[in-house]
């Protein structure tokens, strides 16, 4: 998958309403899940206790935190687009965040996204609204669906 490149914010605006290419698959490992659990202090056994999850979980394995799925979105968008004049990007928020299906450990996920809307923000930035779906390989329901909002600035 090739990264879409734009010279500046004006050129990037032309993608409004259009889908981005599908992202690359990312494997969600137990090490990633454990690191997220440590960082967020969310150490529920369903995420970090491999043996207990095999025995007691309806999923028969550990699963990623829902918010871990959402947290992957900004980096996945960054893999899909490059705005050469961009000096900084900031996560602004999420609308309509849902986690339709858990992500079992060692599953592969990828981003499917469309640039829904672009608005001016201050003198040197834009607010971008992305419709996002995090697909799980071989599972019909997505891991995460949301409207992701980011601020993008250029010099």
C-alpha positions as protocol buffer text, in pm:
chain_id: "A"
residue {
  index: 1
  type: UNK
  ca { x: 0 y: 0 z: 0 }
}
residue {
  index: 2
  type: UNK
  ca { x: 144 y: 333 z: -105 }
}
residue {
  index: 3
  type: UNK
  ca { x: 109 y: 638 z: 115 }
}
residue {
  index: 4
  type: UNK
  ca { x: -98 y: 916 z: -39 }
}
residue {
  index: 5
  type: UNK
  ca { x: 115 y: 1230 z: -55 }
}
residue {
  index: 6
  type: UNK
  ca { x: -10 y: 1589 z: -59 }
}
residue {
  index: 7
  type: UNK
  ca { x: 202 y: 1902 z: -94 }
}
residue {
  index: 8
  type: UNK
  ca { x: -6 y: 2106 z: 151 }
}
residue {
  index: 9
  type: UNK
  ca { x: -342 y: 2137 z: 325 }
}
residue {
  index: 10
  type: UNK
  ca { x: -504 y: 2289 z: 17 }
}
residue {
  index: 11
  type: UNK
  ca { x: -414 y: 1981 z: -187 }
}
residue {
  index: 12
  type: UNK
  ca { x: -526 y: 1750 z: 95 }
}
residue {
  index: 13
  type: UNK
  ca { x: -873 y: 1914 z: 93 }
}
residue {
  index: 14
  type: UNK
  ca { x: -935 y: 1751 z: -246 }
}
residue {
  index: 15
  type: UNK
  ca { x: -969 y: 1412 z: -77 }
}
residue {
  index: 16
  type: UNK
  ca { x: -1276 y: 1523 z: 124 }
}
residue {
  index: 17
  type: UNK
  ca { x: -1557 y: 1273 z: 80 }
}
residue {
  index: 18
  type: UNK
  ca { x: -1326 y: 1009 z: -67 }
}
residue {
  index: 19
  type: UNK
  ca { x: -1209 y: 681 z: 82 }
}
residue {
  index: 20
  type: UNK
  ca { x: -845 y: 624 z: 165 }
}
residue {
  index: 21
  type: UNK
  ca { x: -675 y: 303 z: 53 }
}
residue {
  index: 22
  type: UNK
  ca { x: -715 y: 20 z: 302 }
}
residue {
  index: 23
  type: UNK
  ca { x: -434 y: 15 z: 555 }
}
residue {
  index: 24
  type: UNK
  ca { x: -173 y: -253 z: 612 }
}
residue {
  index: 25
  type: UNK
  ca { x: -255 y: -540 z: 845 }
}
residue {
  index: 26
  type: UNK
  ca { x: -116 y: -502 z: 1199 }
}
residue {
  index: 27
  type: UNK
  ca { x: -87 y: -802 z: 1430 }
}
residue {
  index: 28
  type: UNK
  ca { x: -210 y: -735 z: 1783 }
}
residue {
  index: 29
  type: UNK
  ca { x: 31 y: -924 z: 2008 }
}
residue {
  index: 30
  type: UNK
  ca { x: 14 y: -1010 z: 2376 }
}
residue {
  index: 31
  type: UNK
  ca { x: 313 y: -781 z: 2434 }
}
residue {
  index: 32
  type: UNK
  ca { x: 116 y: -490 z: 2285 }
}
residue {
  index: 33
  type: UNK
  ca { x: -187 y: -573 z: 2500 }
}
residue {
  index: 34
  type: UNK
  ca { x: 29 y: -601 z: 2814 }
}
residue {
  index: 35
  type: UNK
  ca { x: 199 y: -268 z: 2741 }
}
residue {
  index: 36
  type: UNK
  ca { x: -140 y: -100 z: 2694 }
}
residue {
  index: 37
  type: UNK
  ca { x: -262 y: -255 z: 3021 }
}
residue {
  index: 38
  type: UNK
  ca { x: 42 y: -118 z: 3201 }
}
residue {
  index: 39
  type: UNK
  ca { x: 11 y: 228 z: 3047 }
}
residue {
  index: 40
  type: UNK
  ca { x: -361 y: 262 z: 3125 }
}
residue {
  index: 41
  type: UNK
  ca { x: -365 y: 70 z: 3456 }
}
residue {
  index: 42
  type: UNK
  ca { x: -641 y: -152 z: 3308 }
}
residue {
  index: 43
  type: UNK
  ca { x: -521 y: -494 z: 3413 }
}
residue {
  index: 44
  type: UNK
  ca { x: -847 y: -688 z: 3382 }
}
residue {
  index: 45
  type: UNK
  ca { x: -768 y: -1058 z: 3348 }
}
residue {
  index: 46
  type: UNK
  ca { x: -945 y: -1087 z: 3010 }
}
residue {
  index: 47
  type: UNK
  ca { x: -657 y: -883 z: 2865 }
}
residue {
  index: 48
  type: UNK
  ca { x: -348 y: -1009 z: 3045 }
}
residue {
  index: 49
  type: UNK
  ca { x: -407 y: -1353 z: 3202 }
}
residue {
  index: 50
  type: UNK
  ca { x: -349 y: -1589 z: 2909 }
}
residue {
  index: 51
  type: UNK
  ca { x: -419 y: -1915 z: 3097 }
}
residue {
  index: 52
  type: UNK
  ca { x: -733 y: -1791 z: 3270 }
}
residue {
  index: 53
  type: UNK
  ca { x: -866 y: -1648 z: 2942 }
}
residue {
  index: 54
  type: UNK
  ca { x: -817 y: -1985 z: 2770 }
}
residue {
  index: 55
  type: UNK
  ca { x: -1026 y: -2152 z: 3041 }
}
residue {
  index: 56
  type: UNK
  ca { x: -1286 y: -1892 z: 3142 }
}
residue {
  index: 57
  type: UNK
  ca { x: -1329 y: -1644 z: 2859 }
}
residue {
  index: 58
  type: UNK
  ca { x: -1602 y: -1693 z: 2600 }
}
residue {
  index: 59
  type: UNK
  ca { x: -1334 y: -1588 z: 2346 }
}
residue {
  index: 60
  type: UNK
  ca { x: -1090 y: -1865 z: 2461 }
}
residue {
  index: 61
  type: UNK
  ca { x: -798 y: -1620 z: 2451 }
}
residue {
  index: 62
  type: UNK
  ca { x: -701 y: -1281 z: 2579 }
}
residue {
  index: 63
  type: UNK
  ca { x: -845 y: -984 z: 2392 }
}
residue {
  index: 64
  type: UNK
  ca { x: -719 y: -633 z: 2328 }
}
residue {
  index: 65
  type: UNK
  ca { x: -870 y: -343 z: 2518 }
}
residue {
  index: 66
  type: UNK
  ca { x: -1136 y: -164 z: 2316 }
}
residue {
  index: 67
  type: UNK
  ca { x: -956 y: 165 z: 2370 }
}
residue {
  index: 68
  type: UNK
  ca { x: -637 y: 4 z: 2241 }
}
residue {
  index: 69
  type: UNK
  ca { x: -817 y: -53 z: 1911 }
}
residue {
  index: 70
  type: UNK
  ca { x: -921 y: 313 z: 1904 }
}
residue {
  index: 71
  type: UNK
  ca { x: -569 y: 424 z: 1997 }
}
residue {
  index: 72
  type: UNK
  ca { x: -426 y: 252 z: 1689 }
}
residue {
  index: 73
  type: UNK
  ca { x: -627 y: 472 z: 1453 }
}
residue {
  index: 74
  type: UNK
  ca { x: -410 y: 785 z: 1456 }
}
residue {
  index: 75
  type: UNK
  ca { x: -92 y: 594 z: 1372 }
}
residue {
  index: 76
  type: UNK
  ca { x: -274 y: 396 z: 1104 }
}
residue {
  index: 77
  type: UNK
  ca { x: -396 y: 719 z: 942 }
}
residue {
  index: 78
  type: UNK
  ca { x: -38 y: 844 z: 957 }
}
residue {
  index: 79
  type: UNK
  ca { x: 68 y: 541 z: 753 }
}
residue {
  index: 80
  type: UNK
  ca { x: -192 y: 620 z: 485 }
}
residue {
  index: 81
  type: UNK
  ca { x: -129 y: 990 z: 423 }
}
residue {
  index: 82
  type: UNK
  ca { x: 159 y: 1235 z: 417 }
}
residue {
  index: 83
  type: UNK
  ca { x: 101 y: 1610 z: 400 }
}
residue {
  index: 84
  type: UNK
  ca { x: 444 y: 1752 z: 321 }
}
residue {
  index: 85
  type: UNK
  ca { x: 373 y: 2097 z: 468 }
}
residue {
  index: 86
  type: UNK
  ca { x: 233 y: 1954 z: 793 }
}
residue {
  index: 87
  type: UNK
  ca { x: 415 y: 2068 z: 1104 }
}
residue {
  index: 88
  type: UNK
  ca { x: 196 y: 1901 z: 1364 }
}
residue {
  index: 89
  type: UNK
  ca { x: -111 y: 1685 z: 1412 }
}
residue {
  index: 90
  type: UNK
  ca { x: -322 y: 1663 z: 1727 }
}
residue {
  index: 91
  type: UNK
  ca { x: -594 y: 1418 z: 1821 }
}
residue {
  index: 92
  type: UNK
  ca { x: -910 y: 1623 z: 1881 }
}
residue {
  index: 93
  type: UNK
  ca { x: -1160 y: 1353 z: 1977 }
}
residue {
  index: 94
  type: UNK
  ca { x: -1391 y: 1071 z: 1878 }
}
residue {
  index: 95
  type: UNK
  ca { x: -1761 y: 1068 z: 1795 }
}
residue {
  index: 96
  type: UNK
  ca { x: -1988 y: 765 z: 1794 }
}
residue {
  index: 97
  type: UNK
  ca { x: -1717 y: 528 z: 1919 }
}
residue {
  index: 98
  type: UNK
  ca { x: -1826 y: 165 z: 1928 }
}
residue {
  index: 99
  type: UNK
  ca { x: -1649 y: -169 z: 1972 }
}
residue {
  index: 100
  type: UNK
  ca { x: -1867 y: -422 z: 1784 }
}
residue {
  index: 101
  type: UNK
  ca { x: -1625 y: -715 z: 1822 }
}
residue {
  index: 102
  type: UNK
  ca { x: -1331 y: -788 z: 2053 }
}
residue {
  index: 103
  type: UNK
  ca { x: -984 y: -836 z: 1906 }
}
residue {
  index: 104
  type: UNK
  ca { x: -842 y: -1175 z: 2006 }
}
residue {
  index: 105
  type: UNK
  ca { x: -468 y: -1183 z: 2070 }
}
residue {
  index: 106
  type: UNK
  ca { x: -260 y: -1240 z: 1755 }
}
residue {
  index: 107
  type: UNK
  ca { x: -541 y: -1116 z: 1530 }
}
residue {
  index: 108
  type: UNK
  ca { x: -461 y: -883 z: 1244 }
}
residue {
  index: 109
  type: UNK
  ca { x: -643 y: -551 z: 1211 }
}
residue {
  index: 110
  type: UNK
  ca { x: -642 y: -280 z: 945 }
}
residue {
  index: 111
  type: UNK
  ca { x: -798 y: 60 z: 895 }
}
residue {
  index: 112
  type: UNK
  ca { x: -1069 y: 139 z: 642 }
}
residue {
  index: 113
  type: UNK
  ca { x: -1130 y: 513 z: 639 }
}
residue {
  index: 114
  type: UNK
  ca { x: -1291 y: 801 z: 451 }
}
residue {
  index: 115
  type: UNK
  ca { x: -1224 y: 1171 z: 493 }
}
residue {
  index: 116
  type: UNK
  ca { x: -1579 y: 1278 z: 578 }
}
residue {
  index: 117
  type: UNK
  ca { x: -1530 y: 1651 z: 627 }
}
residue {
  index: 118
  type: UNK
  ca { x: -1259 y: 1915 z: 651 }
}
residue {
  index: 119
  type: UNK
  ca { x: -1308 y: 2249 z: 830 }
}
residue {
  index: 120
  type: UNK
  ca { x: -1078 y: 2547 z: 880 }
}
residue {
  index: 121
  type: UNK
  ca { x: -919 y: 2567 z: 1224 }
}
residue {
  index: 122
  type: UNK
  ca { x: -740 y: 2886 z: 1330 }
}
residue {
  index: 123
  type: UNK
  ca { x: -511 y: 3054 z: 1077 }
}
residue {
  index: 124
  type: UNK
  ca { x: -281 y: 2764 z: 996 }
}
residue {
  index: 125
  type: UNK
  ca { x: -482 y: 2449 z: 1048 }
}
residue {
  index: 126
  type: UNK
  ca { x: -773 y: 2230 z: 957 }
}
residue {
  index: 127
  type: UNK
  ca { x: -1004 y: 1999 z: 1151 }
}
residue {
  index: 128
  type: UNK
  ca { x: -1041 y: 1664 z: 975 }
}
residue {
  index: 129
  type: UNK
  ca { x: -1331 y: 1427 z: 1042 }
}
residue {
  index: 130
  type: UNK
  ca { x: -1248 y: 1069 z: 944 }
}
residue {
  index: 131
  type: UNK
  ca { x: -1504 y: 787 z: 925 }
}
residue {
  index: 132
  type: UNK
  ca { x: -1305 y: 491 z: 1054 }
}
residue {
  index: 133
  type: UNK
  ca { x: -1354 y: 119 z: 1079 }
}
residue {
  index: 134
  type: UNK
  ca { x: -1093 y: -116 z: 1218 }
}
residue {
  index: 135
  type: UNK
  ca { x: -1139 y: -449 z: 1041 }
}
residue {
  index: 136
  type: UNK
  ca { x: -1035 y: -779 z: 1199 }
}
residue {
  index: 137
  type: UNK
  ca { x: -905 y: -1034 z: 951 }
}
residue {
  index: 138
  type: UNK
  ca { x: -1150 y: -1325 z: 904 }
}
residue {
  index: 139
  type: UNK
  ca { x: -1414 y: -1173 z: 1137 }
}
residue {
  index: 140
  type: UNK
  ca { x: -1726 y: -1013 z: 988 }
}
residue {
  index: 141
  type: UNK
  ca { x: -1776 y: -747 z: 1256 }
}
residue {
  index: 142
  type: UNK
  ca { x: -1518 y: -470 z: 1299 }
}
residue {
  index: 143
  type: UNK
  ca { x: -1317 y: -415 z: 1615 }
}
residue {
  index: 144
  type: UNK
  ca { x: -1391 y: -44 z: 1625 }
}
residue {
  index: 145
  type: UNK
  ca { x: -1602 y: 209 z: 1438 }
}
residue {
  index: 146
  type: UNK
  ca { x: -1594 y: 581 z: 1501 }
}
residue {
  index: 147
  type: UNK
  ca { x: -1564 y: 929 z: 1368 }
}
residue {
  index: 148
  type: UNK
  ca { x: -1207 y: 1029 z: 1448 }
}
residue {
  index: 149
  type: UNK
  ca { x: -1128 y: 1402 z: 1458 }
}
residue {
  index: 150
  type: UNK
  ca { x: -778 y: 1544 z: 1418 }
}
residue {
  index: 151
  type: UNK
  ca { x: -628 y: 1889 z: 1394 }
}
residue {
  index: 152
  type: UNK
  ca { x: -360 y: 1933 z: 1129 }
}
residue {
  index: 153
  type: UNK
  ca { x: -131 y: 2235 z: 1110 }
}
residue {
  index: 154
  type: UNK
  ca { x: 116 y: 2368 z: 855 }
}
residue {
  index: 155
  type: UNK
  ca { x: 372 y: 2646 z: 869 }
}
